[in-house]
Amino acid sequence: MLTHSTPDNLNMSSIKLPKTRHGSEGFRVHYENAAGRFHKSFKTLDAACRFLFLSESERFGEMTAKEKERCRDWHLRKLIQFYVGKKVSQCETGHLRQSSLDTIKHALFSIDETLQAKLALNIRPSEFNGLPENTLKHLHSAYLLLKAMRNIGVSPIPKLKKKVEKPIFIPAFCNVEEMIKQSPVREKITFILASKLGLRISEILALDYSDIREQRIHISKHLTRYGVVNLGMKADLQRILPLPKDLMQFLDKEKRGKPIPLLMSERQSRLSLTYGRSGIIKKRLLEYEIGTFHNLRHFAAISLIQRGYGINVVSKMLGHRSIKITHDTYGRFCRSVLDIEI
């Protein structure tokens, strides 16, 4: 419902929690644009935050630099809602996982109300002391978003300590090969794509037979809880990879070139994301000491490095957003200068 609003503060754009006539709670966004000041009601906080983000982004896009400088009255609560609104929007377009959105919301909305009520630009760095590292990380991103829109100063969030390099578990070659050998056809296909090409489970489950063309696999989508999304959440999701030779024998020749899911359930429908962390997949991973499905992605990367391929090739195969991610993760496994033949 869209209604005219007359807030006292001309820069007022916020989310309120009014009581309805029936006593139930909702969320009301007060906002303004060229036509005036209004408010709009929503049933969920996610929807309200998303609308706040979109309306404020549009408003700031029309402002001059001087007008932006005068708009320095955001409380930390509004900054958090604005940032969460952006993440909700990214989740709806498939650029962010729902689980990641839930993590962000939990980290930010759990901040003490007293701190949230303060003006975001007046909070001293010391006031953030004691907050969990994950909360500080997302708060820093929120301030950077505000900085990009308003040209304000640096983020007041204390500099985070550099993360210690996490150990990577690489499954034994014989275990991976034996697991593939002893698995049913559907699972053979799944494990081959993960261990040979390093595909994510969401990418594997989104594949259709029409994505296999002339000994190549075209990766251009991934599966989410809402269905298949063509624009992936990773910048370099779209890529073309060679078809593993040992995969051909397990594919249905009659389905080649058709828009039919590569992997299907017993009901002949596309499998859901739970397939990768339950049932026979989970059982096989534990039985052959693989650990998690993601470890097969590590296995694929290390296998490529051991065969002499460089980080750039590995990065493109995995579909990483930048080569730095690949180097930070797998650089320690690259050949050393002692391997050079002189």
Residue frames relative to the residue before (quaternion, step in Angstrom):
aa qw qx qy qz dx dy dz
M 1.0000 0.0000 0.0000 0.0000 0.00 0.00 0.00
L 0.1982 -0.7884 0.5771 0.0783 3.57 -0.83 1.05
T 0.0449 0.8086 -0.5795 0.0908 3.58 -0.73 1.12
H 0.5305 -0.6040 0.4826 0.3476 3.57 -1.15 0.64
S 0.1316 -0.7913 0.5952 0.0467 3.56 -1.04 0.83
T 0.1421 -0.7909 0.5901 0.0779 3.55 -1.10 0.69
P 0.0151 -0.8308 0.5559 -0.0223 3.60 0.42 1.19
D 0.5757 -0.6049 0.4313 0.3414 3.55 -1.18 0.62
N 0.7251 0.3835 -0.2183 0.5286 3.54 1.02 -0.83
L 0.4363 -0.7228 0.4692 0.2590 3.57 -0.65 1.09
N 0.7083 0.4255 -0.2624 0.4984 3.59 1.13 -0.55
M 0.3841 0.7568 -0.4609 0.2594 3.54 1.27 0.12
S 0.2093 0.7126 -0.6471 0.1724 3.52 -0.88 1.04
S 0.2698 0.7897 -0.4841 0.2629 3.52 -0.11 1.26
I 0.4393 -0.6616 0.5393 0.2801 3.52 -1.38 0.11
K 0.1056 -0.7896 0.6041 0.0236 3.56 -0.82 1.07
L 0.2955 -0.7365 0.5796 0.1853 3.56 -1.29 0.38
P 0.0084 -0.8366 0.5475 -0.0192 3.61 0.28 1.21
K 0.4390 -0.6528 0.5463 0.2876 3.56 -1.23 0.47
T 0.3539 -0.7309 0.5398 0.2216 3.58 -0.93 0.87
R 0.7104 -0.4460 0.3239 0.4376 3.56 -1.29 0.11
H 0.7120 0.4385 -0.2477 0.4893 3.56 1.13 -0.65
G 0.6005 -0.6117 0.3465 0.3809 3.58 1.26 0.19
S 0.5640 0.5962 -0.3958 0.4121 3.59 1.25 -0.09
E 0.4362 -0.7104 0.4944 0.2462 3.55 -1.16 0.59
G 0.0322 -0.7668 0.6408 0.0214 3.51 -1.21 0.61
F 0.4101 -0.6829 0.5340 0.2833 3.57 -1.26 -0.25
R 0.1162 -0.8028 0.5841 0.0286 3.54 -0.83 1.01
V 0.2012 -0.7802 0.5856 0.0892 3.55 -0.80 1.08
H 0.1853 -0.7467 0.6314 0.0978 3.56 -0.78 1.09
Y 0.1297 0.7975 -0.5763 0.1230 3.58 -0.75 0.99
E 0.2075 -0.7731 0.5844 0.1327 3.54 -1.30 0.18
N 0.0130 -0.7681 0.6398 0.0210 3.53 -1.27 0.53
A 0.7860 -0.3338 0.2172 0.4729 3.58 -1.24 -0.21
A 0.6786 0.5055 -0.2883 0.4482 3.59 1.15 -0.59
G 0.7354 -0.3619 0.2418 0.5194 3.59 1.20 -0.27
R 0.5660 -0.5690 0.4638 0.3751 3.53 -1.28 -0.45
F 0.0405 -0.8191 0.5695 -0.0552 3.55 -0.86 1.02
H 0.1375 -0.7407 0.6284 0.1940 3.52 -1.36 -0.14
K 0.1355 -0.7853 0.6034 0.0305 3.52 -1.16 0.75
S 0.3268 -0.7781 0.5130 0.1568 3.58 -0.92 0.95
F 0.0767 -0.7821 0.6182 0.0142 3.55 -1.16 0.75
K 0.4969 -0.6692 0.4721 0.2870 3.55 -1.19 0.58
T 0.7936 0.2422 -0.1217 0.5447 3.59 1.06 -0.69
L 0.5790 -0.5883 0.4393 0.3544 3.55 -1.22 0.53
D 0.5884 0.5791 -0.3665 0.4290 3.59 1.07 -0.70
A 0.6837 0.4848 -0.2811 0.4674 3.56 0.87 -0.99
A 0.6467 0.5197 -0.3155 0.4606 3.58 1.02 -0.81
C 0.6580 0.5040 -0.3065 0.4680 3.59 0.95 -0.87
R 0.6343 0.5318 -0.3291 0.4544 3.57 0.99 -0.81
F 0.6720 0.4874 -0.2995 0.4703 3.59 0.92 -0.90
L 0.6138 0.5449 -0.3416 0.4579 3.58 1.04 -0.77
F 0.6556 0.5154 -0.3038 0.4608 3.57 0.94 -0.91
L 0.6929 0.4827 -0.2826 0.4550 3.59 0.84 -0.97
S 0.6883 0.4858 -0.2905 0.4536 3.58 0.89 -0.92
E 0.6736 0.4836 -0.2965 0.4738 3.59 0.96 -0.83
S 0.6195 0.5397 -0.3420 0.4562 3.60 1.04 -0.75
E 0.6555 0.5055 -0.3036 0.4717 3.56 0.98 -0.87
R 0.6621 0.5176 -0.3057 0.4476 3.58 0.95 -0.90
F 0.6888 0.4745 -0.2889 0.4657 3.59 0.90 -0.88
G 0.5970 0.5781 -0.3575 0.4261 3.55 1.16 -0.57
E 0.7097 0.4412 -0.2443 0.4919 3.57 1.19 -0.56
M 0.5767 0.6166 -0.3637 0.3937 3.61 1.28 -0.18
T 0.4398 -0.6337 0.5582 0.3057 3.53 -1.28 0.42
A 0.6871 -0.4809 0.3399 0.4256 3.58 -1.26 0.28
K 0.6557 0.5146 -0.3156 0.4534 3.60 0.99 -0.83
E 0.6421 0.5180 -0.3236 0.4634 3.58 1.01 -0.79
K 0.6345 0.5283 -0.3270 0.4597 3.58 1.04 -0.75
E 0.6341 0.5463 -0.3256 0.4398 3.57 1.02 -0.80
R 0.6699 0.4993 -0.2993 0.4609 3.58 1.10 -0.69
C 0.6614 0.4857 -0.3010 0.4858 3.58 1.23 -0.38
R 0.2884 0.7647 -0.5181 0.2522 3.56 0.34 1.25
D 0.4736 0.7188 -0.3886 0.3287 3.54 1.20 0.58
W 0.3773 0.7414 -0.4903 0.2600 3.60 1.17 0.29
H 0.3235 -0.6913 0.6086 0.2172 3.53 -1.06 0.83
L 0.6545 -0.5138 0.3666 0.4162 3.57 -1.20 0.44
R 0.5936 0.5836 -0.3609 0.4205 3.58 1.06 -0.73
K 0.6805 0.4808 -0.2911 0.4702 3.57 0.92 -0.92
L 0.6198 0.5375 -0.3435 0.4571 3.58 1.02 -0.75
I 0.6425 0.5162 -0.3126 0.4722 3.57 1.00 -0.85
Q 0.6661 0.5003 -0.2997 0.4649 3.59 0.89 -0.93
F 0.6345 0.5357 -0.3147 0.4597 3.57 1.03 -0.83
Y 0.6794 0.4865 -0.2807 0.4723 3.57 0.92 -0.95
V 0.6434 0.5059 -0.3171 0.4792 3.58 0.97 -0.85
G 0.6104 0.5631 -0.3430 0.4388 3.59 1.06 -0.74
K 0.6352 0.5130 -0.3251 0.4771 3.56 1.04 -0.77
K 0.6752 0.5005 -0.2907 0.4573 3.57 0.95 -0.89
V 0.6034 0.5363 -0.3507 0.4746 3.60 1.10 -0.68
S 0.6437 0.5235 -0.3067 0.4663 3.56 1.00 -0.87
Q 0.6581 0.5016 -0.3020 0.4734 3.59 0.99 -0.83
C 0.6331 0.5332 -0.3216 0.4599 3.57 1.07 -0.75
E 0.6679 0.5129 -0.2974 0.4499 3.57 0.97 -0.85
T 0.7122 0.4142 -0.2535 0.5069 3.59 1.14 -0.56
G 0.5740 -0.6363 0.3573 0.3714 3.57 1.28 0.14
H 0.5255 0.6478 -0.4070 0.3721 3.59 1.25 0.19
L 0.7639 0.2143 -0.1417 0.5920 3.59 1.29 -0.02
R 0.4692 -0.6744 0.4944 0.2841 3.56 -0.98 0.84
Q 0.5728 -0.5832 0.4510 0.3585 3.56 -1.18 0.61
S 0.6348 0.5355 -0.3319 0.4472 3.59 1.02 -0.78
S 0.6392 0.5150 -0.3204 0.4729 3.59 1.08 -0.74
L 0.6289 0.5285 -0.3264 0.4676 3.57 1.04 -0.80
D 0.6491 0.5198 -0.3149 0.4575 3.58 0.95 -0.88
T 0.6375 0.5296 -0.3179 0.4605 3.59 1.04 -0.81
I 0.6548 0.5139 -0.3024 0.4643 3.58 0.97 -0.92
K 0.6681 0.5029 -0.3042 0.4563 3.59 0.88 -0.94
H 0.6537 0.5119 -0.3172 0.4583 3.58 0.94 -0.87
A 0.6656 0.5199 -0.3013 0.4426 3.58 0.96 -0.88
L 0.7579 0.4089 -0.2128 0.4616 3.60 0.89 -0.93
F 0.7032 0.4680 -0.2835 0.4540 3.59 0.90 -0.85
S 0.6160 0.5488 -0.3501 0.4436 3.60 1.26 -0.24
I 0.4417 0.6862 -0.4595 0.3505 3.61 1.29 -0.01
D 0.6119 -0.5920 0.3903 0.3504 3.56 -1.01 0.87
E 0.5476 -0.6536 0.4254 0.3033 3.58 -0.94 0.97
T 0.6031 0.5707 -0.3568 0.4281 3.59 1.06 -0.70
L 0.6766 0.4728 -0.2809 0.4896 3.56 1.00 -0.86
Q 0.6398 0.5358 -0.3253 0.4447 3.58 1.01 -0.80
A 0.6659 0.5270 -0.3014 0.4336 3.59 1.10 -0.66
K 0.5867 0.5886 -0.3711 0.4143 3.61 1.24 -0.23
L 0.5848 -0.5556 0.4494 0.3838 3.56 -1.24 0.48
A 0.5213 -0.6949 0.4033 0.2874 3.55 -0.71 1.12
L 0.7252 0.4443 -0.2440 0.4659 3.58 1.03 -0.77
N 0.6784 0.4860 -0.2898 0.4685 3.59 1.27 -0.12
I 0.5074 0.6578 -0.4199 0.3655 3.58 1.27 -0.02
R 0.3781 -0.7256 0.5319 0.2184 3.57 -0.87 0.97
P 0.6224 -0.5645 0.3890 0.3777 3.62 -1.07 0.68
S 0.6369 0.5559 -0.3303 0.4198 3.60 1.02 -0.79
E 0.6109 0.5754 -0.3493 0.4169 3.60 1.17 -0.53
F 0.6405 0.5086 -0.3267 0.4737 3.57 1.26 -0.26
N 0.4315 0.7071 -0.4586 0.3217 3.58 1.28 -0.11
G 0.7603 0.3595 -0.2736 0.4667 3.55 -0.97 0.86
L 0.5614 0.5847 -0.4029 0.4250 3.59 1.22 -0.26
P 0.5792 -0.5930 0.4213 0.3680 3.62 -1.05 0.69
E 0.6196 -0.5755 0.3862 0.3685 3.57 -1.11 0.67
N 0.6406 0.5296 -0.3307 0.4469 3.59 0.98 -0.80
T 0.6365 0.5191 -0.3182 0.4734 3.59 1.06 -0.78
L 0.6517 0.5165 -0.3081 0.4622 3.58 0.95 -0.88
K 0.6288 0.5508 -0.3341 0.4355 3.56 1.01 -0.81
H 0.7125 0.4364 -0.2603 0.4838 3.59 0.88 -0.93
L 0.6007 0.5443 -0.3569 0.4643 3.59 1.11 -0.60
H 0.6261 0.5365 -0.3277 0.4613 3.56 1.01 -0.83
S 0.6498 0.5082 -0.3096 0.4728 3.59 0.98 -0.85
A 0.6350 0.5304 -0.3259 0.4574 3.58 1.04 -0.77
Y 0.6593 0.4961 -0.3042 0.4761 3.59 0.97 -0.83
L 0.6383 0.5206 -0.3287 0.4620 3.58 1.02 -0.76
L 0.6140 0.5348 -0.3394 0.4709 3.57 1.11 -0.68
L 0.6588 0.4938 -0.2971 0.4837 3.57 0.99 -0.85
K 0.6283 0.5382 -0.3259 0.4576 3.56 1.04 -0.80
A 0.6599 0.5159 -0.3070 0.4517 3.58 0.94 -0.87
M 0.7035 0.4629 -0.2635 0.4705 3.58 1.06 -0.73
R 0.8148 0.3088 -0.1239 0.4747 3.56 0.97 -0.84
N 0.3758 -0.7289 0.4888 0.2976 3.59 1.22 -0.25
I 0.3209 0.7420 -0.5255 0.2652 3.60 1.00 0.77
G 0.7145 -0.4681 0.3139 0.4145 3.56 -1.29 0.05
V 0.7600 -0.3712 0.2765 0.4563 3.52 -1.30 -0.33
S 0.6132 -0.5456 0.4227 0.3842 3.54 -1.28 0.35
P 0.3970 -0.7364 0.4944 0.2359 3.63 -0.90 0.88
I 0.4618 0.6923 -0.4475 0.3275 3.59 1.26 -0.07
P 0.5027 -0.6576 0.4643 0.3151 3.63 -0.84 0.94
K 0.5614 -0.6092 0.4416 0.3445 3.56 -1.08 0.73
L 0.3746 -0.7466 0.5101 0.2051 3.55 -0.80 1.05
K 0.5368 -0.6142 0.4707 0.3362 3.52 -1.15 0.66
K 0.5380 -0.6246 0.4605 0.3292 3.54 -1.09 0.76
K 0.4673 -0.7021 0.4640 0.2708 3.54 -0.83 1.01
V 0.4485 -0.6627 0.5314 0.2779 3.51 -1.10 0.78
E 0.5517 -0.6326 0.4352 0.3257 3.55 -0.97 0.88
K 0.3143 -0.7647 0.5349 0.1742 3.57 -0.70 1.08
P 0.4786 -0.6555 0.4901 0.3180 3.59 -1.01 0.72
I 0.2768 -0.7511 0.5792 0.1539 3.56 -1.08 0.74
F 0.2966 -0.7460 0.5669 0.1846 3.56 -0.90 0.91
I 0.1140 -0.7892 0.6026 0.0322 3.56 -0.71 1.13
P 0.3814 -0.7390 0.5043 0.2324 3.62 -0.51 1.12
A 0.5525 -0.6034 0.4603 0.3447 3.57 -1.15 0.61
F 0.5773 -0.6185 0.4121 0.3381 3.58 -0.99 0.88
C 0.6736 0.5063 -0.3035 0.4448 3.58 0.88 -0.95
N 0.6331 0.5358 -0.3309 0.4501 3.61 1.06 -0.70
V 0.6571 0.5043 -0.3082 0.4678 3.57 0.96 -0.89
E 0.6683 0.5044 -0.3000 0.4570 3.58 0.89 -0.94
E 0.6746 0.4891 -0.2963 0.4669 3.59 0.93 -0.87
M 0.6206 0.5439 -0.3377 0.4528 3.59 1.04 -0.75
I 0.6523 0.4995 -0.3086 0.4793 3.57 0.96 -0.86
K 0.6593 0.5368 -0.2984 0.4338 3.56 0.94 -0.95
Q 0.7645 0.3945 -0.1951 0.4711 3.60 0.93 -0.90
S 0.5948 0.5986 -0.3576 0.4000 3.62 1.23 -0.04
P 0.5928 -0.5474 0.4440 0.3896 3.61 -1.22 0.44
V 0.7203 -0.4758 0.2900 0.4132 3.59 -1.24 0.47
R 0.6655 0.5130 -0.3211 0.4369 3.60 0.80 -0.94
E 0.6972 0.4553 -0.2659 0.4858 3.56 0.95 -0.87
K 0.5569 0.5797 -0.3899 0.4491 3.59 1.17 -0.54
I 0.6524 0.5166 -0.3032 0.4642 3.57 0.92 -0.98
T 0.6579 0.5252 -0.3008 0.4483 3.57 0.92 -0.96
F 0.7165 0.4577 -0.2579 0.4589 3.58 0.79 -1.02
I 0.6246 0.5353 -0.3426 0.4537 3.61 1.05 -0.69
L 0.6703 0.5017 -0.2988 0.4579 3.59 0.90 -0.92
A 0.6823 0.4817 -0.2845 0.4707 3.57 1.05 -0.76
S 0.7556 0.4153 -0.2168 0.4579 3.60 0.87 -0.95
K 0.7033 0.4378 -0.2671 0.4924 3.60 1.17 -0.47
L 0.8051 0.2559 -0.1089 0.5239 3.58 0.96 -0.91
G 0.4145 -0.7340 0.4540 0.2886 3.59 1.24 -0.21
L 0.2881 0.7792 -0.5138 0.2140 3.59 1.12 0.56
R 0.4752 -0.6306 0.5338 0.3028 3.55 -1.17 0.67
I 0.6075 -0.5621 0.4032 0.3904 3.59 -1.14 0.55
S 0.6337 0.5344 -0.3342 0.4484 3.61 1.05 -0.70
E 0.6479 0.5014 -0.3127 0.4807 3.60 1.14 -0.61
I 0.6385 0.5345 -0.3204 0.4517 3.56 1.01 -0.83
L 0.7053 0.4739 -0.2642 0.4562 3.57 0.87 -0.98
A 0.6578 0.5026 -0.3123 0.4660 3.61 1.20 -0.38
L 0.5195 0.6735 -0.4021 0.3390 3.60 1.24 -0.29
D 0.1560 -0.7400 0.6475 0.0937 3.52 -1.19 0.77
Y 0.6371 -0.5133 0.3963 0.4165 3.56 -1.25 0.30
S 0.6150 0.5639 -0.3406 0.4333 3.58 1.14 -0.59
D 0.6020 0.5623 -0.3579 0.4396 3.60 1.25 -0.25
I 0.6379 0.4838 -0.3229 0.5047 3.58 1.30 -0.13
R 0.1399 0.7989 -0.5634 0.1572 3.57 -0.45 1.25
E 0.8674 -0.0761 0.0289 0.4910 3.54 -0.87 1.06
Q 0.7252 -0.4641 0.2313 0.4530 3.56 0.67 1.16
R 0.6324 0.4799 -0.3389 0.5050 3.55 1.21 0.57
I 0.2446 -0.7345 0.6105 0.1674 3.57 -1.20 0.59
H 0.2318 -0.7783 0.5733 0.1086 3.55 -0.77 1.08
I 0.1283 -0.7916 0.5962 0.0363 3.58 -0.51 1.21
S 0.1846 0.8105 -0.5315 0.1628 3.59 -0.42 1.18
K 0.7758 0.2362 -0.1459 0.5667 3.59 1.24 0.13
H 0.1317 -0.7703 0.6129 0.1166 3.54 -1.30 0.16
L 0.4912 -0.6676 0.4860 0.2772 3.54 -1.26 0.48
T 0.0858 -0.7671 0.6346 0.0392 3.56 -1.01 0.89
R 0.6910 -0.4510 0.3450 0.4473 3.57 -1.27 0.01
Y 0.6784 0.4743 -0.2806 0.4858 3.59 1.27 -0.39
G 0.6975 -0.4088 0.2774 0.5191 3.59 1.27 -0.13
V 0.7094 -0.4334 0.3341 0.4442 3.56 -1.31 -0.22
V 0.1317 -0.7864 0.6023 0.0396 3.56 -0.90 1.02
N 0.3871 -0.7588 0.4843 0.1997 3.58 -0.76 1.06
L 0.7175 0.3466 -0.2377 0.5555 3.59 1.05 -0.65
G 0.2877 -0.8237 0.4673 0.1429 3.54 -0.26 1.26
M 0.5815 -0.5939 0.4330 0.3488 3.54 -1.28 0.38
K 0.6640 0.4408 -0.3090 0.5190 3.57 1.27 -0.21
A 0.5660 -0.6423 0.4005 0.3267 3.56 -0.94 0.91
D 0.7835 0.2768 -0.1469 0.5365 3.59 0.99 -0.81
L 0.1800 0.8123 -0.5340 0.1502 3.56 1.05 0.72
Q 0.6979 0.4627 -0.2770 0.4713 3.58 0.90 -0.91
R 0.2590 0.7471 -0.5713 0.2198 3.54 -0.66 1.15
I 0.3201 -0.7179 0.5851 0.1995 3.56 -1.29 0.37
L 0.0553 -0.8198 0.5692 -0.0284 3.57 -0.70 1.14
P 0.5631 -0.6014 0.4351 0.3631 3.61 -1.14 0.51
L 0.4608 -0.6704 0.5075 0.2840 3.56 -1.08 0.72
P 0.4554 -0.6905 0.4814 0.2898 3.64 -0.65 1.04
K 0.5263 -0.6732 0.4210 0.3042 3.59 -0.83 0.99
D 0.7142 0.4562 -0.2696 0.4574 3.58 0.94 -0.83
L 0.5595 0.6072 -0.3914 0.4063 3.60 1.26 0.08
M 0.5575 0.6674 -0.3734 0.3229 3.58 1.09 -0.78
Q 0.6782 0.5306 -0.2989 0.4113 3.59 0.88 -0.93
F 0.7063 0.4605 -0.2630 0.4689 3.60 1.19 -0.45
L 0.5810 0.5919 -0.3712 0.4176 3.60 1.26 -0.06
D 0.4640 -0.6671 0.5151 0.2726 3.56 -1.13 0.73
K 0.3794 -0.7651 0.4771 0.2076 3.59 -0.41 1.25
E 0.6462 0.5441 -0.3253 0.4249 3.59 1.04 -0.71
K 0.6958 0.4686 -0.2708 0.4722 3.59 1.19 -0.46
R 0.4249 0.7299 -0.4554 0.2818 3.60 1.26 -0.21
G 0.8221 0.2334 -0.1894 0.4836 3.55 -0.92 0.95
K 0.6359 0.5339 -0.3289 0.4499 3.58 1.26 -0.12
P 0.5086 -0.6577 0.4627 0.3077 3.63 -1.12 0.63
I 0.3434 0.7197 -0.5096 0.3231 3.55 0.73 1.17
P 0.5481 -0.6312 0.4240 0.3485 3.63 -0.84 0.87
L 0.4957 -0.6615 0.4786 0.2961 3.57 -0.96 0.87
L 0.7729 0.1840 -0.0956 0.5997 3.56 1.08 -0.78
M 0.0136 -0.8210 0.5695 -0.0380 3.56 -0.75 1.05
S 0.5121 -0.6304 0.4924 0.3130 3.53 -1.25 0.52
E 0.7039 -0.4346 0.3383 0.4486 3.55 -1.32 0.02
R 0.6684 0.4813 -0.2850 0.4902 3.58 1.23 -0.49
Q 0.4747 -0.7068 0.4035 0.3350 3.56 1.33 0.25
S 0.5408 0.5638 -0.4344 0.4484 3.56 0.97 0.90
R 0.6472 -0.5238 0.3727 0.4096 3.58 -1.23 0.36
L 0.4788 -0.6761 0.4852 0.2796 3.57 -0.98 0.87
S 0.4124 -0.6945 0.5305 0.2574 3.58 -1.18 0.56
L 0.7091 -0.4728 0.3235 0.4110 3.57 -1.31 0.18
T 0.5686 0.6056 -0.3871 0.4002 3.60 1.15 -0.48
Y 0.4997 0.6667 -0.4125 0.3683 3.59 1.24 -0.40
G 0.7089 0.4950 -0.2623 0.4285 3.57 0.99 -0.83
R 0.7815 0.2953 -0.1720 0.5219 3.60 1.20 -0.24
S 0.7337 0.3356 -0.2384 0.5406 3.58 1.16 0.46
G 0.7752 0.3970 -0.2442 0.4264 3.54 -1.33 -0.11
I 0.8490 -0.1585 0.1239 0.4885 3.52 -1.11 -0.79
I 0.5985 0.5581 -0.3686 0.4411 3.61 1.07 -0.63
K 0.6755 0.4860 -0.2868 0.4746 3.57 0.83 -0.98
K 0.6499 0.5330 -0.3095 0.4447 3.57 0.97 -0.90
R 0.6824 0.4874 -0.2857 0.4638 3.58 0.91 -0.94
L 0.6443 0.5328 -0.3232 0.4433 3.59 0.96 -0.84
L 0.6739 0.4730 -0.2854 0.4906 3.58 1.04 -0.78
E 0.6484 0.5524 -0.3101 0.4222 3.55 0.96 -0.93
Y 0.7830 0.3047 -0.1553 0.5196 3.58 0.98 -0.85
E 0.4995 -0.7126 0.3877 0.3039 3.56 1.26 0.57
I 0.2935 0.7537 -0.5231 0.2687 3.55 0.95 0.94
G 0.3896 -0.7163 0.4840 0.3176 3.57 1.08 -0.74
T 0.7886 -0.2095 0.1895 0.5462 3.57 -0.35 -1.23
F 0.6452 -0.5170 0.3885 0.4068 3.55 -1.25 0.37
H 0.6200 0.5705 -0.3381 0.4193 3.59 1.06 -0.74
N 0.5754 0.5976 -0.3805 0.4087 3.60 1.16 -0.47
L 0.5787 0.5633 -0.3761 0.4542 3.58 1.21 -0.43
R 0.5996 0.5433 -0.3455 0.4753 3.57 1.18 -0.57
H 0.6262 0.5075 -0.3228 0.4962 3.58 1.06 -0.77
F 0.6269 0.5540 -0.3254 0.4406 3.56 1.00 -0.88
A 0.6581 0.5150 -0.3045 0.4570 3.59 0.94 -0.92
A 0.6645 0.5121 -0.3015 0.4531 3.58 0.94 -0.90
I 0.6878 0.4768 -0.2838 0.4680 3.58 0.85 -0.97
S 0.6087 0.5560 -0.3487 0.4458 3.59 1.05 -0.75
L 0.6573 0.5098 -0.2987 0.4678 3.56 1.01 -0.86
I 0.6533 0.5128 -0.3052 0.4659 3.58 0.99 -0.87
Q 0.6680 0.5103 -0.2994 0.4514 3.58 0.96 -0.86
R 0.6637 0.4780 -0.2974 0.4925 3.57 1.23 -0.44
G 0.6581 -0.5728 0.2855 0.3966 3.56 1.28 0.23
Y 0.5046 0.6489 -0.4363 0.3658 3.61 1.23 0.05
G 0.4842 -0.6978 0.4620 0.2554 3.55 -1.11 0.77
I 0.7145 -0.4544 0.3320 0.4156 3.54 -1.35 0.25
N 0.6171 0.5679 -0.3498 0.4175 3.60 1.01 -0.76
V 0.6602 0.4945 -0.2970 0.4810 3.59 0.99 -0.86
V 0.6437 0.5224 -0.3143 0.4625 3.57 0.96 -0.90
S 0.6460 0.5374 -0.3110 0.4441 3.58 0.97 -0.90
K 0.6777 0.4847 -0.2890 0.4714 3.57 0.95 -0.89
M 0.6393 0.5258 -0.3317 0.4525 3.58 1.01 -0.75
L 0.7174 0.4493 -0.2502 0.4700 3.58 0.92 -0.91
G 0.3867 -0.7359 0.4787 0.2824 3.60 1.18 -0.41
H 0.2438 0.7862 -0.5277 0.2095 3.56 1.02 0.80
R 0.5937 -0.5956 0.4204 0.3407 3.55 -1.17 0.67
S 0.7908 -0.0283 0.0314 0.6107 3.59 1.07 -0.71
I 0.6036 -0.5802 0.4081 0.3641 3.54 -1.20 0.54
K 0.5406 0.6266 -0.3963 0.3976 3.60 1.20 -0.46
I 0.6164 0.5447 -0.3422 0.4540 3.58 1.03 -0.81
T 0.6699 0.5005 -0.2898 0.4656 3.56 0.93 -0.95
H 0.6743 0.5005 -0.2959 0.4551 3.56 0.92 -0.92
D 0.6590 0.5121 -0.3125 0.4536 3.58 0.95 -0.86
T 0.7085 0.4634 -0.2529 0.4684 3.57 1.09 -0.74
Y 0.8391 0.1993 -0.0547 0.5033 3.57 0.82 -1.02
G 0.4051 0.7477 -0.4563 0.2620 3.60 1.26 -0.07
R 0.6259 0.5687 -0.3344 0.4160 3.58 1.07 -0.72
F 0.6878 0.4804 -0.2802 0.4666 3.59 1.24 -0.41
C 0.4721 0.6805 -0.4431 0.3431 3.59 1.28 -0.07
R 0.6371 -0.5401 0.3883 0.3892 3.53 -1.23 0.48
S 0.3618 -0.7334 0.5367 0.2077 3.56 -1.03 0.81
V 0.6846 -0.4767 0.3502 0.4259 3.56 -1.29 0.18
L 0.5857 0.5909 -0.3709 0.4127 3.59 1.18 -0.45
D 0.6333 0.5344 -0.3305 0.4518 3.59 1.25 -0.35
I 0.5200 0.6504 -0.4145 0.3671 3.58 1.27 -0.22
E 0.3012 -0.7437 0.5713 0.1724 3.55 -0.89 0.98
I 0.1016 -0.8126 0.5737 0.0172 3.58 -0.66 1.12
